[in-house]
Amino acid sequence: MRELHTPEGLLLRPWRSEDAPVVLSAFGPEEMARQAGRSVTSVAEALEWIAARERERAAGSAYTWAVLRDGAPLGSVAVAAVNHVHDTGWVSYWTVETARGTGIAVGGVRALARWAFGELDLYRLELGHRTNNPASCAVAVRAGFAPEGIDRKKLRYGDVRYDVERHARLATDPLNDG
C-alpha cells in the first residue's frame, strides 16, 4: 500500500510491526482503552492490534493509517465500515498524548478523506464524538466535517451512556486544506 503525503508535512502509511511500542504507549491511558473498547497492555497485544488492521485492509472493510511527522508515528486515522453499495465509510482518529493539539489529527483526517473520496470512490464519510469531547469536535470541524445532529445515548462505557455528535463530509463538499 502506498504512502500519502499531506500539505501539512505529514506522512500517512499503514501501521508496521516496528510501530508496536507507539501503539502500546497510545493505549496506555485508561480513557484511550475505554474508547477503543479494548486494552493494549503488552507488545504482543500491540502487534495483534496492528495485525488486525492489516487483516481489515486486506478484506477491504477498513483502512487504518499511522500518521507520522518527521518519521515518528504520532497518531492514527481510519475509515471503517466501508460500504460500496452506498459509498460510505466511518472515520476515526486518535493521537498519542504528546501530539494532541499539534494538527496531527486534523491533517491526518483531511488526507484520509481525500484518499477515501479518490481511491475508494466513497461519497459520504461520517464520524462521531462524545458531546463532552470538544477537542474531537474541533478536529472534525477543522477537517471539514459538518455537524449533523446528536445520537442520544449512543455509546456506553461501563455503566455510563454518552450522547454522540455526528459529523459528515461529502465528496462534493469544498476541500478543506487550510
N, C-alpha and C positions, 0 to 999 in steps of 0.2 A: 504494500500500500504506500502510496506516495506521501510526501510531507507537504504541509501547507504553510506558507509564509504569510504573515499579516502586515498591513500597513503600520501597525504599532511596533513592528520589530519582533514579533513573537513567532515561534515555530510550533505547529501542531503536528504530532506524529503518533502512531499507535504506541500504547504502553509496551515496554520491554521488560524482560526479567530483571535486568540490572536496575530497574526503577523500583524494585520491591521495597528498599528502605524508605523511599519517599511515600509510597502507599501506606506502609506501616506507620510512619510518622503522622500522615494526614488523618488516619483513622484513630489515632491515639486519643484525642479529646472525646469525652463521653457524648457530647452533642453530635459530633460527626457520625459516630457509630449508631446513635439513636436514629438520626435522619436517614442513614443508609439502610437501616434495618438489619445490620449485621456488624459484628466487631471484627477487626483485623488486629490480632494481638501477637502475631509471630511472622517471621519472614516467610514461612511455609504458607500461612494464610494469605499474605500479600501476593505471593506467587500464584496461588489459586485464584485470587481476585483478578489478576492480570490474565490468567489462562481463560477465565470465564469471559472476559471482554473479547479475547481472541476468538472464542467459540461463537459468540454473538455476531461478531463481524463476519466470520465465515458463513454463518447461517443467513446473513442479510437482515437480521432482526434489530440490530443496534450497532452503532459505530461510536466508539469511545476514543478520544484523543488525549494524550498528555499535552499540556500547554507549557512550553519552555521559553525562558528568557535567558540569554547568554549561556545556553547549553544546560541549564538546570530546570528539571520539571518542577513547576510551581502550582499546577492545578490540572483540572480535568474538565473536559466538555464532552457531552454525548448527545446523540439523537437516538432515541429508542422507540419502541412501539411503532416501528416503521410500517406503514400501511400503504401499499401501492395501489389498492383499489380506490382509496380516497386521496392518495398522495399526501399523507400527513405523517407527522412524527412528533415525539415528545422530547423536549430539550431539558437537560440537567447540567449542573456545573458545580464545582467546588474548587477551593484553593487551599493550599497549606496556610497555616495561621500567619506566617511571616509575610505572605503575599497579599493578604486581604487589603483592599483599598488601593492597590497599585495598578489597576487596569488589566490585570491578568484575565479575570473572568469576563469582563466586557469585550476585550479584544478577541478572546477565545470564542465567545458566543457569536460575535459578528462573523468571524471566519467560518465557524461551523455552519451558520445559516447560509452564507454564500455557497459553501460546499454542498449542503443538503439541497438547496434550490437548483444548483447546477448539476452536480454529479449524480445525485439520487433522483433528480427531477421531481422533488416534492413541491407541493403548492402551499401547504399550511404547516407551520410549526407552532406548537403550544408549549407552555411551561407554566409552572405554578410554584408559589412560595407561601409559607405561613404568613398570615396577615401581621404577625408580630415580628417579622423579619424585614425591617426596612432596608438593610444592606442588599439583600437578594432582590428586592423590588427595584432598587436603584440600578442594579446590574441589568435587569430585564428591560427597563425603560431606556437606559443608555445604549443598549444593544438593539433598540428599535422594535421591541415587543410592546404592543399596545395593551393596556389593561382591558379586560373584557367582563369581569364580574367576579363574584365571590361564590366559591363552592363551600357551602356551610358544612362544618364538622367533617371534612373530607379525610383528614389524616388523624391517625391515632398513634400516639407514642405512650406506651404503658396504659394508664387509665385515663389519660387526658386526650381530648379530641380538639383539633385545631381547624379553624376556617382557613381556606386557601384562596389567594387571589390568583386568578388565571389570566395569562397574557398570551397573545398570539402575534405572529408575524406572517404575512402572506408574501409569496414570491413577487407579487405585483406592487408591494409597498416600496417606497423610495429606499434606496440603500442608505445605511447609517454608518458611514465610515469615519465620522469625526467625533 
